[in-house]
Amino acid sequence: MDPFGYLGMIYNQGFEHRPHSYVGFDARVGTNFSFNNGWAFGIGAIGAWNVYSRNKRFQPIVSVGNVLGSVESNMRPYLSMGDISDAYVKFDTQRLKFAMGRFNTNFVDFDWIQGNIQGGSLFIHRNDFKYWGIFMDSMLYNGYQGNDLQGPRIATSINALASYDPVSKKKYVGGEVVAFGMDYNNDKGMQISPFLLADTKLPQPAMGTLFQLGFKAQYERDLPRNFKSYTIVHGIYQYGATGGVKQEAQGGLFWVDQTFVYKIFNFGLGFYGVPASGQRGFFWSFDDKSKFYGRGINSVGVPAIYFANDTYTGYLFGGMKTSKVRVDLMLAYGIYQEYSLMTNYKVWQYKKMILDAGIGYVYSYSSKVVSNIGNSSLVLFTKFSY
Protein backbone atom coordinates (compact mmCIF):
# COMPACT_ATOMS: atom_id res chain seq x y z
CA MET A 1 0.00 0.00 0.00
CA ASP A 2 1.52 3.29 -1.14
CA PRO A 3 -0.35 6.49 -0.15
CA PHE A 4 0.18 9.67 -2.15
CA GLY A 5 -1.08 13.23 -2.12
CA TYR A 6 -0.35 16.88 -1.48
CA LEU A 7 -1.69 20.15 -0.12
CA GLY A 8 -0.71 23.29 -2.00
CA MET A 9 -1.39 27.00 -1.77
CA ILE A 10 -0.67 29.60 -4.45
CA TYR A 11 -0.96 33.38 -4.59
CA ASN A 12 -0.91 34.86 -8.09
CA GLN A 13 -0.66 38.67 -8.31
CA GLY A 14 -0.81 40.50 -11.63
CA PHE A 15 1.06 43.67 -12.57
CA GLU A 16 -0.98 45.36 -15.27
CA HIS A 17 -3.47 48.20 -15.74
CA ARG A 18 -6.25 46.05 -14.29
CA PRO A 19 -4.23 43.40 -12.44
CA HIS A 20 -5.59 40.04 -11.45
CA SER A 21 -5.00 38.48 -8.05
CA TYR A 22 -6.21 35.25 -6.51
CA VAL A 23 -5.40 32.80 -3.75
CA GLY A 24 -6.14 29.12 -4.14
CA PHE A 25 -5.72 25.89 -2.21
CA ASP A 26 -5.32 22.55 -3.98
CA ALA A 27 -5.45 19.18 -2.21
CA ARG A 28 -5.09 15.63 -3.41
CA VAL A 29 -5.14 12.32 -1.56
CA GLY A 30 -5.02 8.71 -2.73
CA THR A 31 -3.55 5.25 -2.31
CA ASN A 32 -2.00 2.76 -4.71
CA PHE A 33 -2.43 -0.94 -3.81
CA SER A 34 0.11 -3.16 -5.55
CA PHE A 35 0.74 -6.92 -5.63
CA ASN A 36 3.92 -8.91 -6.25
CA ASN A 37 2.65 -10.18 -9.61
CA GLY A 38 2.59 -6.71 -11.23
CA TRP A 39 -1.08 -5.92 -10.72
CA ALA A 40 -2.15 -2.77 -8.89
CA PHE A 41 -5.21 -0.64 -8.37
CA GLY A 42 -5.70 2.80 -6.87
CA ILE A 43 -8.21 5.38 -5.75
CA GLY A 44 -7.76 9.10 -5.18
CA ALA A 45 -9.56 12.45 -4.98
CA ILE A 46 -8.62 16.04 -5.77
CA GLY A 47 -10.17 19.38 -4.88
CA ALA A 48 -9.52 23.10 -5.26
CA TRP A 49 -10.82 26.02 -3.22
CA ASN A 50 -10.84 29.58 -4.53
CA VAL A 51 -10.12 31.47 -1.30
CA TYR A 52 -9.92 34.94 -2.82
CA SER A 53 -10.29 36.48 -6.29
CA ARG A 54 -9.99 40.13 -7.21
CA ASN A 55 -11.35 39.58 -10.70
CA LYS A 56 -15.00 38.49 -10.91
CA ARG A 57 -14.22 35.86 -13.51
CA PHE A 58 -12.40 33.91 -10.78
CA GLN A 59 -15.41 33.74 -8.45
CA PRO A 60 -15.99 30.28 -6.97
CA ILE A 61 -18.01 27.79 -8.98
CA VAL A 62 -18.59 24.29 -7.65
CA SER A 63 -18.27 21.48 -10.17
CA VAL A 64 -18.34 17.86 -9.06
CA GLY A 65 -19.07 15.71 -12.05
CA ASN A 66 -21.48 17.83 -14.07
CA VAL A 67 -23.39 19.43 -11.21
CA LEU A 68 -23.25 22.78 -12.96
CA GLY A 69 -23.23 22.25 -16.69
CA SER A 70 -23.26 25.96 -17.52
CA VAL A 71 -19.76 26.95 -16.41
CA GLU A 72 -18.08 26.37 -19.78
CA SER A 73 -17.60 30.08 -20.50
CA ASN A 74 -16.14 30.64 -17.02
CA MET A 75 -13.48 27.92 -16.97
CA ARG A 76 -10.60 29.63 -15.20
CA PRO A 77 -8.03 28.57 -12.61
CA TYR A 78 -9.19 28.13 -9.08
CA LEU A 79 -12.80 27.56 -9.61
CA SER A 80 -13.75 25.70 -6.45
CA MET A 81 -14.30 22.14 -7.63
CA GLY A 82 -13.42 18.54 -6.96
CA ASP A 83 -13.49 15.08 -8.49
CA ILE A 84 -12.23 11.51 -8.22
CA SER A 85 -8.72 11.96 -9.59
CA ASP A 86 -7.67 8.29 -9.59
CA ALA A 87 -9.70 5.11 -10.02
CA TYR A 88 -7.70 2.56 -11.97
CA VAL A 89 -6.47 -0.95 -12.54
CA LYS A 90 -2.85 -1.23 -13.65
CA PHE A 91 -0.38 -3.93 -14.68
CA ASP A 92 3.26 -2.87 -14.30
CA THR A 93 6.32 -4.89 -15.30
CA GLN A 94 9.55 -3.94 -17.05
CA ARG A 95 8.38 -5.11 -20.47
CA LEU A 96 4.63 -4.54 -20.29
CA LYS A 97 2.57 -1.82 -18.64
CA PHE A 98 -1.07 -0.92 -19.07
CA ALA A 99 -3.72 0.94 -17.10
CA MET A 100 -7.46 1.58 -17.38
CA GLY A 101 -9.74 4.06 -15.62
CA ARG A 102 -8.55 7.40 -14.23
CA PHE A 103 -4.78 7.31 -13.86
CA ASN A 104 -1.46 9.02 -14.53
CA THR A 105 -0.33 8.15 -18.04
CA ASN A 106 3.26 9.43 -17.73
CA PHE A 107 4.61 5.84 -17.87
CA VAL A 108 3.95 6.01 -21.61
CA ASP A 109 6.30 9.05 -21.89
CA PHE A 110 4.43 10.90 -24.66
CA ASP A 111 5.22 14.62 -24.91
CA TRP A 112 1.74 15.81 -25.82
CA ILE A 113 -0.48 13.90 -23.34
CA GLN A 114 0.68 13.90 -19.72
CA GLY A 115 -0.73 13.65 -16.22
CA ASN A 116 -4.06 12.07 -15.33
CA ILE A 117 -6.47 10.99 -18.03
CA GLN A 118 -9.68 8.97 -18.23
CA GLY A 119 -9.28 6.04 -20.59
CA GLY A 120 -6.55 3.48 -21.14
CA SER A 121 -2.80 3.35 -21.91
CA LEU A 122 -0.46 0.58 -23.07
CA PHE A 123 3.35 0.41 -23.06
CA ILE A 124 5.53 -2.42 -24.43
CA HIS A 125 9.34 -2.52 -24.16
CA ARG A 126 11.26 -4.95 -26.34
CA ASN A 127 15.04 -4.63 -26.85
CA ASP A 128 15.76 -1.17 -28.36
CA PHE A 129 12.10 -0.52 -29.19
CA LYS A 130 9.19 0.80 -27.13
CA TYR A 131 5.62 0.69 -28.40
CA TRP A 132 2.76 2.58 -26.80
CA GLY A 133 -0.87 3.60 -27.23
CA ILE A 134 -3.28 5.96 -25.44
CA PHE A 135 -7.06 6.22 -25.52
CA MET A 136 -8.27 9.39 -23.78
CA ASP A 137 -11.93 10.12 -23.17
CA SER A 138 -11.28 13.06 -20.82
CA MET A 139 -8.42 14.59 -18.84
CA LEU A 140 -7.81 16.06 -15.40
CA TYR A 141 -6.31 19.47 -16.13
CA ASN A 142 -4.44 20.99 -13.20
CA GLY A 143 -1.87 23.08 -15.06
CA TYR A 144 0.88 20.45 -14.92
CA GLN A 145 3.53 20.69 -17.63
CA GLY A 146 6.50 18.32 -17.63
CA ASN A 147 10.07 18.64 -18.88
CA ASP A 148 12.55 15.78 -19.00
CA LEU A 149 15.72 17.85 -18.51
CA GLN A 150 14.75 20.66 -16.14
CA GLY A 151 11.90 18.87 -14.42
CA PRO A 152 8.16 19.66 -14.31
CA ARG A 153 7.31 23.37 -14.46
CA ILE A 154 7.50 24.76 -10.93
CA ALA A 155 4.11 25.38 -9.22
CA THR A 156 2.07 24.69 -12.37
CA SER A 157 0.37 21.61 -10.91
CA ILE A 158 -1.36 23.75 -8.23
CA ASN A 159 -2.35 26.74 -10.40
CA ALA A 160 -5.56 25.36 -11.90
CA LEU A 161 -8.12 22.59 -11.75
CA ALA A 162 -10.59 21.36 -14.32
CA SER A 163 -12.14 17.98 -13.55
CA TYR A 164 -13.06 15.12 -15.90
CA ASP A 165 -16.71 16.25 -16.10
CA PRO A 166 -18.48 16.80 -19.45
CA VAL A 167 -18.04 20.59 -19.18
CA SER A 168 -14.26 20.31 -18.96
CA LYS A 169 -14.18 17.57 -21.60
CA LYS A 170 -16.12 19.76 -24.03
CA LYS A 171 -13.68 22.63 -23.50
CA TYR A 172 -10.33 20.82 -23.35
CA VAL A 173 -10.68 17.42 -25.09
CA GLY A 174 -13.77 17.55 -27.31
CA GLY A 175 -14.24 14.01 -28.59
CA GLU A 176 -12.32 10.78 -28.12
CA VAL A 177 -8.54 10.93 -28.50
CA VAL A 178 -6.40 8.07 -29.77
CA ALA A 179 -2.61 8.25 -29.97
CA PHE A 180 0.00 5.59 -30.65
CA GLY A 181 3.65 5.46 -31.57
CA MET A 182 7.03 3.95 -30.90
CA ASP A 183 10.48 4.88 -29.58
CA TYR A 184 13.76 3.56 -30.91
CA ASN A 185 16.88 4.00 -28.74
CA ASN A 186 20.38 2.85 -29.63
CA ASP A 187 23.56 2.69 -27.57
CA LYS A 188 24.97 5.79 -29.32
CA GLY A 189 22.51 8.19 -27.66
CA MET A 190 20.04 8.47 -30.55
CA GLN A 191 16.27 8.27 -30.03
CA ILE A 192 13.59 8.44 -32.76
CA SER A 193 9.92 8.65 -31.74
CA PRO A 194 7.22 8.81 -34.44
CA PHE A 195 3.57 9.11 -33.43
CA LEU A 196 0.03 9.46 -34.72
CA LEU A 197 -2.76 11.28 -32.85
CA ALA A 198 -6.44 11.75 -33.70
CA ASP A 199 -9.30 13.51 -31.90
CA THR A 200 -12.79 12.69 -33.19
CA LYS A 201 -14.15 16.16 -32.37
CA LEU A 202 -12.17 19.30 -31.61
CA PRO A 203 -13.32 21.32 -28.58
CA GLN A 204 -15.49 24.33 -29.34
CA PRO A 205 -15.16 26.81 -30.95
CA ALA A 206 -12.92 24.71 -33.18
CA MET A 207 -14.52 22.45 -35.78
CA GLY A 208 -14.36 18.84 -36.92
CA THR A 209 -11.67 16.25 -36.31
CA LEU A 210 -7.99 16.63 -35.50
CA PHE A 211 -5.18 14.60 -37.03
CA GLN A 212 -1.46 14.83 -36.22
CA LEU A 213 1.46 12.89 -37.66
CA GLY A 214 4.92 13.65 -36.36
CA PHE A 215 8.21 12.64 -34.85
CA LYS A 216 10.67 13.56 -32.13
CA ALA A 217 14.40 13.00 -32.58
CA GLN A 218 16.78 13.31 -29.63
CA TYR A 219 20.56 12.96 -29.64
CA GLU A 220 22.43 12.75 -26.34
CA ARG A 221 26.22 12.92 -26.20
CA ASP A 222 29.00 13.49 -23.68
CA LEU A 223 31.27 16.51 -24.20
CA PRO A 224 34.68 17.34 -22.71
CA ARG A 225 34.96 18.69 -19.14
CA ASN A 226 31.87 16.78 -17.92
CA PHE A 227 29.41 18.65 -20.15
CA LYS A 228 26.45 16.82 -21.67
CA SER A 229 24.51 17.83 -24.76
CA TYR A 230 20.87 17.08 -25.61
CA THR A 231 19.59 18.02 -29.06
CA ILE A 232 15.83 17.61 -29.57
CA VAL A 233 13.96 18.14 -32.86
CA HIS A 234 10.19 17.97 -33.34
CA GLY A 235 8.47 17.88 -36.73
CA ILE A 236 4.66 17.55 -36.81
CA TYR A 237 2.01 17.86 -39.51
CA GLN A 238 -1.50 18.73 -38.33
CA TYR A 239 -4.88 18.64 -40.07
CA GLY A 240 -7.77 20.17 -38.16
CA ALA A 241 -9.74 23.43 -38.15
CA THR A 242 -8.47 24.57 -34.74
CA GLY A 243 -9.46 28.17 -35.51
CA GLY A 244 -13.11 27.38 -36.21
CA VAL A 245 -12.89 27.94 -39.99
CA LYS A 246 -13.30 24.73 -41.94
CA GLN A 247 -11.16 25.79 -44.92
CA GLU A 248 -8.15 26.72 -42.78
CA ALA A 249 -7.30 23.26 -41.59
CA GLN A 250 -3.58 22.60 -42.13
CA GLY A 251 -0.76 23.49 -39.78
CA GLY A 252 2.08 21.98 -37.85
CA LEU A 253 5.09 22.49 -35.62
CA PHE A 254 8.82 22.63 -36.22
CA TRP A 255 10.93 22.93 -33.07
CA VAL A 256 14.64 22.65 -32.24
CA ASP A 257 15.88 22.70 -28.62
CA GLN A 258 19.53 22.49 -27.58
CA THR A 259 20.29 21.86 -23.90
CA PHE A 260 23.68 21.66 -22.21
CA VAL A 261 24.07 20.20 -18.73
CA TYR A 262 27.07 20.78 -16.46
CA LYS A 263 26.84 19.37 -12.94
CA ILE A 264 23.94 21.27 -11.25
CA PHE A 265 23.49 23.72 -14.16
CA ASN A 266 21.54 23.53 -17.42
CA PHE A 267 21.37 26.13 -20.19
CA GLY A 268 20.73 26.40 -23.89
CA LEU A 269 18.63 27.87 -26.65
CA GLY A 270 15.88 26.95 -29.05
CA PHE A 271 13.64 28.03 -31.90
CA TYR A 272 10.20 26.93 -33.01
CA GLY A 273 7.64 27.80 -35.61
CA VAL A 274 3.94 27.03 -36.07
CA PRO A 275 3.21 27.24 -39.80
CA ALA A 276 -0.50 27.53 -40.50
CA SER A 277 -2.86 28.11 -43.42
CA GLY A 278 -4.54 31.50 -42.96
CA GLN A 279 -4.33 33.50 -39.77
CA ARG A 280 -6.29 31.34 -37.37
CA GLY A 281 -5.89 28.26 -35.22
CA PHE A 282 -3.23 26.63 -33.08
CA PHE A 283 -0.92 23.69 -32.94
CA TRP A 284 -3.18 21.68 -30.65
CA SER A 285 -1.39 20.22 -27.63
CA PHE A 286 -3.09 18.88 -24.51
CA ASP A 287 0.22 19.17 -22.63
CA ASP A 288 3.80 19.86 -23.64
CA LYS A 289 7.38 19.44 -22.45
CA SER A 290 8.59 22.94 -23.27
CA LYS A 291 10.55 25.12 -20.86
CA PHE A 292 7.93 27.91 -21.02
CA TYR A 293 5.81 29.05 -18.07
CA GLY A 294 3.30 31.01 -20.14
CA ARG A 295 0.80 28.14 -20.14
CA GLY A 296 1.26 26.87 -16.61
CA ILE A 297 1.10 30.28 -14.87
CA ASN A 298 -0.37 33.01 -17.12
CA SER A 299 -2.65 31.29 -19.60
CA VAL A 300 -3.70 27.84 -18.43
CA GLY A 301 -5.66 25.44 -20.59
CA VAL A 302 -5.70 23.86 -24.03
CA PRO A 303 -4.15 24.77 -26.42
CA ALA A 304 -0.98 26.62 -25.29
CA ILE A 305 -0.76 30.37 -25.87
CA TYR A 306 2.72 29.98 -27.40
CA PHE A 307 1.53 27.54 -30.08
CA ALA A 308 -0.81 29.97 -31.87
CA ASN A 309 -0.81 30.11 -35.68
CA ASP A 310 2.16 31.63 -37.54
CA THR A 311 4.16 31.98 -34.32
CA TYR A 312 7.94 32.04 -34.71
CA THR A 313 9.98 32.48 -31.56
CA GLY A 314 13.54 32.00 -30.36
CA TYR A 315 14.56 31.60 -26.74
CA LEU A 316 17.44 31.33 -24.27
CA PHE A 317 17.13 29.52 -20.95
CA GLY A 318 19.10 28.50 -17.91
CA GLY A 319 18.56 26.60 -14.71
CA MET A 320 20.07 25.17 -11.57
CA LYS A 321 19.02 22.15 -9.54
CA THR A 322 20.43 20.86 -6.25
CA SER A 323 18.97 18.65 -3.54
CA LYS A 324 17.46 21.79 -1.97
CA VAL A 325 17.11 24.50 -4.61
CA ARG A 326 15.80 24.72 -8.15
CA VAL A 327 15.80 27.80 -10.41
CA ASP A 328 14.41 28.14 -13.96
CA LEU A 329 15.11 31.20 -16.15
CA MET A 330 13.64 31.87 -19.61
CA LEU A 331 14.06 34.69 -22.16
CA ALA A 332 11.96 34.29 -25.31
CA TYR A 333 11.43 36.82 -28.10
CA GLY A 334 9.39 36.75 -31.29
CA ILE A 335 5.66 36.47 -31.92
CA TYR A 336 5.54 34.88 -28.47
CA GLN A 337 7.53 36.60 -25.72
CA GLU A 338 8.36 35.38 -22.24
CA TYR A 339 10.55 36.56 -19.38
CA SER A 340 10.29 34.19 -16.45
CA LEU A 341 12.20 33.37 -13.29
CA MET A 342 10.78 30.62 -11.06
CA THR A 343 12.34 29.20 -7.90
CA ASN A 344 11.62 26.28 -5.61
CA TYR A 345 13.21 25.60 -2.21
CA LYS A 346 12.88 22.32 -0.33
CA VAL A 347 12.16 23.57 3.18
CA TRP A 348 11.91 20.16 4.86
CA GLN A 349 11.98 16.47 4.03
CA TYR A 350 11.43 13.29 6.00
CA LYS A 351 11.38 10.10 3.93
CA LYS A 352 8.67 10.73 1.29
CA MET A 353 7.20 13.76 3.03
CA ILE A 354 8.41 17.04 1.46
CA LEU A 355 7.59 20.69 2.14
CA ASP A 356 8.42 23.03 -0.77
CA ALA A 357 8.06 26.80 -1.09
CA GLY A 358 8.93 29.25 -3.81
CA ILE A 359 8.54 32.58 -5.54
CA GLY A 360 8.64 33.55 -9.18
CA TYR A 361 7.71 36.06 -11.85
CA VAL A 362 6.36 35.30 -15.32
CA TYR A 363 5.72 37.73 -18.17
CA SER A 364 4.30 36.16 -21.31
CA TYR A 365 2.70 37.78 -24.34
CA SER A 366 1.49 36.69 -27.76
CA SER A 367 0.30 39.09 -30.43
CA LYS A 368 -1.90 36.26 -31.76
CA VAL A 369 -4.02 35.44 -28.71
CA VAL A 370 -4.95 37.02 -25.37
CA SER A 371 -3.87 35.39 -22.11
CA ASN A 372 -6.83 34.12 -20.07
CA ILE A 373 -5.31 35.22 -16.73
CA GLY A 374 -2.89 38.05 -17.46
CA ASN A 375 0.44 38.75 -19.12
CA SER A 376 2.33 39.44 -15.89
CA SER A 377 2.26 37.38 -12.68
CA LEU A 378 4.14 37.35 -9.39
CA VAL A 379 3.66 33.92 -7.84
CA LEU A 380 4.19 32.76 -4.27
CA PHE A 381 3.44 29.16 -3.35
CA THR A 382 3.99 26.36 -0.88
CA LYS A 383 3.28 22.65 -1.23
CA PHE A 384 3.37 19.71 1.19
CA SER A 385 3.51 16.36 -0.57
CA TYR A 386 3.94 12.72 0.41
C-alpha positions in Angstrom: 0.0 0.0 0.0 1.5 3.3 -1.1 -0.3 6.5 -0.1 0.2 9.7 -2.2 -1.1 13.2 -2.1 -0.3 16.9 -1.5 -1.7 20.1 -0.1 -0.7 23.3 -2.0 -1.4 27.0 -1.8 -0.7 29.6 -4.5 -1.0 33.4 -4.6 -0.9 34.9 -8.1 -0.7 38.7 -8.3 -0.8 40.5 -11.6 1.1 43.7 -12.6 -1.0 45.4 -15.3 -3.5 48.2 -15.7 -6.2 46.1 -14.3 -4.2 43.4 -12.4 -5.6 40.0 -11.4 -5.0 38.5 -8.0 -6.2 35.2 -6.5 -5.4 32.8 -3.7 -6.1 29.1 -4.1 -5.7 25.9 -2.2 -5.3 22.6 -4.0 -5.5 19.2 -2.2 -5.1 15.6 -3.4 -5.1 12.3 -1.6 -5.0 8.7 -2.7 -3.6 5.2 -2.3 -2.0 2.8 -4.7 -2.4 -0.9 -3.8 0.1 -3.2 -5.6 0.7 -6.9 -5.6 3.9 -8.9 -6.2 2.6 -10.2 -9.6 2.6 -6.7 -11.2 -1.1 -5.9 -10.7 -2.1 -2.8 -8.9 -5.2 -0.6 -8.4 -5.7 2.8 -6.9 -8.2 5.4 -5.8 -7.8 9.1 -5.2 -9.6 12.4 -5.0 -8.6 16.0 -5.8 -10.2 19.4 -4.9 -9.5 23.1 -5.3 -10.8 26.0 -3.2 -10.8 29.6 -4.5 -10.1 31.5 -1.3 -9.9 34.9 -2.8 -10.3 36.5 -6.3 -10.0 40.1 -7.2 -11.4 39.6 -10.7 -15.0 38.5 -10.9 -14.2 35.9 -13.5 -12.4 33.9 -10.8 -15.4 33.7 -8.5 -16.0 30.3 -7.0 -18.0 27.8 -9.0 -18.6 24.3 -7.6 -18.3 21.5 -10.2 -18.3 17.9 -9.1 -19.1 15.7 -12.1 -21.5 17.8 -14.1 -23.4 19.4 -11.2 -23.3 22.8 -13.0 -23.2 22.2 -16.7 -23.3 26.0 -17.5 -19.8 26.9 -16.4 -18.1 26.4 -19.8 -17.6 30.1 -20.5 -16.1 30.6 -17.0 -13.5 27.9 -17.0 -10.6 29.6 -15.2 -8.0 28.6 -12.6 -9.2 28.1 -9.1 -12.8 27.6 -9.6 -13.8 25.7 -6.5 -14.3 22.1 -7.6 -13.4 18.5 -7.0 -13.5 15.1 -8.5 -12.2 11.5 -8.2 -8.7 12.0 -9.6 -7.7 8.3 -9.6 -9.7 5.1 -10.0 -7.7 2.6 -12.0 -6.5 -0.9 -12.5 -2.8 -1.2 -13.6 -0.4 -3.9 -14.7 3.3 -2.9 -14.3 6.3 -4.9 -15.3 9.6 -3.9 -17.0 8.4 -5.1 -20.5 4.6 -4.5 -20.3 2.6 -1.8 -18.6 -1.1 -0.9 -19.1 -3.7 0.9 -17.1 -7.5 1.6 -17.4 -9.7 4.1 -15.6 -8.6 7.4 -14.2 -4.8 7.3 -13.9 -1.5 9.0 -14.5 -0.3 8.1 -18.0 3.3 9.4 -17.7 4.6 5.8 -17.9 3.9 6.0 -21.6 6.3 9.1 -21.9 4.4 10.9 -24.7 5.2 14.6 -24.9 1.7 15.8 -25.8 -0.5 13.9 -23.3 0.7 13.9 -19.7 -0.7 13.6 -16.2 -4.1 12.1 -15.3 -6.5 11.0 -18.0 -9.7 9.0 -18.2 -9.3 6.0 -20.6 -6.5 3.5 -21.1 -2.8 3.3 -21.9 -0.5 0.6 -23.1 3.4 0.4 -23.1 5.5 -2.4 -24.4 9.3 -2.5 -24.2 11.3 -5.0 -26.3 15.0 -4.6 -26.8 15.8 -1.2 -28.4 12.1 -0.5 -29.2 9.2 0.8 -27.1 5.6 0.7 -28.4 2.8 2.6 -26.8 -0.9 3.6 -27.2 -3.3 6.0 -25.4 -7.1 6.2 -25.5 -8.3 9.4 -23.8 -11.9 10.1 -23.2 -11.3 13.1 -20.8 -8.4 14.6 -18.8 -7.8 16.1 -15.4 -6.3 19.5 -16.1 -4.4 21.0 -13.2 -1.9 23.1 -15.1 0.9 20.4 -14.9 3.5 20.7 -17.6 6.5 18.3 -17.6 10.1 18.6 -18.9 12.6 15.8 -19.0 15.7 17.8 -18.5 14.7 20.7 -16.1 11.9 18.9 -14.4 8.2 19.7 -14.3 7.3 23.4 -14.5 7.5 24.8 -10.9 4.1 25.4 -9.2 2.1 24.7 -12.4 0.4 21.6 -10.9 -1.4 23.8 -8.2 -2.3 26.7 -10.4 -5.6 25.4 -11.9 -8.1 22.6 -11.7 -10.6 21.4 -14.3 -12.1 18.0 -13.5 -13.1 15.1 -15.9 -16.7 16.2 -16.1 -18.5 16.8 -19.4 -18.0 20.6 -19.2 -14.3 20.3 -19.0 -14.2 17.6 -21.6 -16.1 19.8 -24.0 -13.7 22.6 -23.5 -10.3 20.8 -23.4 -10.7 17.4 -25.1 -13.8 17.5 -27.3 -14.2 14.0 -28.6 -12.3 10.8 -28.1 -8.5 10.9 -28.5 -6.4 8.1 -29.8 -2.6 8.2 -30.0 0.0 5.6 -30.6 3.6 5.5 -31.6 7.0 4.0 -30.9 10.5 4.9 -29.6 13.8 3.6 -30.9 16.9 4.0 -28.7 20.4 2.9 -29.6 23.6 2.7 -27.6 25.0 5.8 -29.3 22.5 8.2 -27.7 20.0 8.5 -30.6 16.3 8.3 -30.0 13.6 8.4 -32.8 9.9 8.7 -31.7 7.2 8.8 -34.4 3.6 9.1 -33.4 0.0 9.5 -34.7 -2.8 11.3 -32.8 -6.4 11.7 -33.7 -9.3 13.5 -31.9 -12.8 12.7 -33.2 -14.1 16.2 -32.4 -12.2 19.3 -31.6 -13.3 21.3 -28.6 -15.5 24.3 -29.3 -15.2 26.8 -30.9 -12.9 24.7 -33.2 -14.5 22.5 -35.8 -14.4 18.8 -36.9 -11.7 16.3 -36.3 -8.0 16.6 -35.5 -5.2 14.6 -37.0 -1.5 14.8 -36.2 1.5 12.9 -37.7 4.9 13.7 -36.4 8.2 12.6 -34.8 10.7 13.6 -32.1 14.4 13.0 -32.6 16.8 13.3 -29.6 20.6 13.0 -29.6 22.4 12.8 -26.3 26.2 12.9 -26.2 29.0 13.5 -23.7 31.3 16.5 -24.2 34.7 17.3 -22.7 35.0 18.7 -19.1 31.9 16.8 -17.9 29.4 18.6 -20.1 26.5 16.8 -21.7 24.5 17.8 -24.8 20.9 17.1 -25.6 19.6 18.0 -29.1 15.8 17.6 -29.6 14.0 18.1 -32.9 10.2 18.0 -33.3 8.5 17.9 -36.7 4.7 17.5 -36.8 2.0 17.9 -39.5 -1.5 18.7 -38.3 -4.9 18.6 -40.1 -7.8 20.2 -38.2 -9.7 23.4 -38.2 -8.5 24.6 -34.7 -9.5 28.2 -35.5 -13.1 27.4 -36.2 -12.9 27.9 -40.0 -13.3 24.7 -41.9 -11.2 25.8 -44.9 -8.2 26.7 -42.8 -7.3 23.3 -41.6 -3.6 22.6 -42.1 -0.8 23.5 -39.8 2.1 22.0 -37.8 5.1 22.5 -35.6 8.8 22.6 -36.2 10.9 22.9 -33.1 14.6 22.6 -32.2 15.9 22.7 -28.6 19.5 22.5 -27.6 20.3 21.9 -23.9 23.7 21.7 -22.2 24.1 20.2 -18.7 27.1 20.8 -16.5 26.8 19.4 -12.9 23.9 21.3 -11.3 23.5 23.7 -14.2 21.5 23.5 -17.4 21.4 26.1 -20.2 20.7 26.4 -23.9 18.6 27.9 -26.7 15.9 27.0 -29.0 13.6 28.0 -31.9 10.2 26.9 -33.0 7.6 27.8 -35.6 3.9 27.0 -36.1 3.2 27.2 -39.8 -0.5 27.5 -40.5 -2.9 28.1 -43.4 -4.5 31.5 -43.0 -4.3 33.5 -39.8 -6.3 31.3 -37.4 -5.9 28.3 -35.2 -3.2 26.6 -33.1 -0.9 23.7 -32.9 -3.2 21.7 -30.7 -1.4 20.2 -27.6 -3.1 18.9 -24.5 0.2 19.2 -22.6 3.8 19.9 -23.6 7.4 19.4 -22.4 8.6 22.9 -23.3 10.5 25.1 -20.9 7.9 27.9 -21.0 5.8 29.1 -18.1 3.3 31.0 -20.1 0.8 28.1 -20.1 1.3 26.9 -16.6 1.1 30.3 -14.9 -0.4 33.0 -17.1 -2.6 31.3 -19.6 -3.7 27.8 -18.4 -5.7 25.4 -20.6 -5.7 23.9 -24.0 -4.1 24.8 -26.4 -1.0 26.6 -25.3 -0.8 30.4 -25.9 2.7 30.0 -27.4 1.5 27.5 -30.1 -0.8 30.0 -31.9 -0.8 30.1 -35.7 2.2 31.6 -37.5 4.2 32.0 -34.3 7.9 32.0 -34.7 10.0 32.5 -31.6 13.5 32.0 -30.4 14.6 31.6 -26.7 17.4 31.3 -24.3 17.1 29.5 -21.0 19.1 28.5 -17.9 18.6 26.6 -14.7 20.1 25.2 -11.6 19.0 22.1 -9.5 20.4 20.9 -6.3 19.0 18.6 -3.5 17.5 21.8 -2.0 17.1 24.5 -4.6 15.8 24.7 -8.1 15.8 27.8 -10.4 14.4 28.1 -14.0 15.1 31.2 -16.1 13.6 31.9 -19.6 14.1 34.7 -22.2 12.0 34.3 -25.3 11.4 36.8 -28.1 9.4 36.7 -31.3 5.7 36.5 -31.9 5.5 34.9 -28.5 7.5 36.6 -25.7 8.4 35.4 -22.2 10.6 36.6 -19.4 10.3 34.2 -16.5 12.2 33.4 -13.3 10.8 30.6 -11.1 12.3 29.2 -7.9 11.6 26.3 -5.6 13.2 25.6 -2.2 12.9 22.3 -0.3 12.2 23.6 3.2 11.9 20.2 4.9 12.0 16.5 4.0 11.4 13.3 6.0 11.4 10.1 3.9 8.7 10.7 1.3 7.2 13.8 3.0 8.4 17.0 1.5 7.6 20.7 2.1 8.4 23.0 -0.8 8.1 26.8 -1.1 8.9 29.3 -3.8 8.5 32.6 -5.5 8.6 33.6 -9.2 7.7 36.1 -11.8 6.4 35.3 -15.3 5.7 37.7 -18.2 4.3 36.2 -21.3 2.7 37.8 -24.3 1.5 36.7 -27.8 0.3 39.1 -30.4 -1.9 36.3 -31.8 -4.0 35.4 -28.7 -5.0 37.0 -25.4 -3.9 35.4 -22.1 -6.8 34.1 -20.1 -5.3 35.2 -16.7 -2.9 38.1 -17.5 0.4 38.7 -19.1 2.3 39.4 -15.9 2.3 37.4 -12.7 4.1 37.4 -9.4 3.7 33.9 -7.8 4.2 32.8 -4.3 3.4 29.2 -3.3 4.0 26.4 -0.9 3.3 22.6 -1.2 3.4 19.7 1.2 3.5 16.4 -0.6 3.9 12.7 0.4 
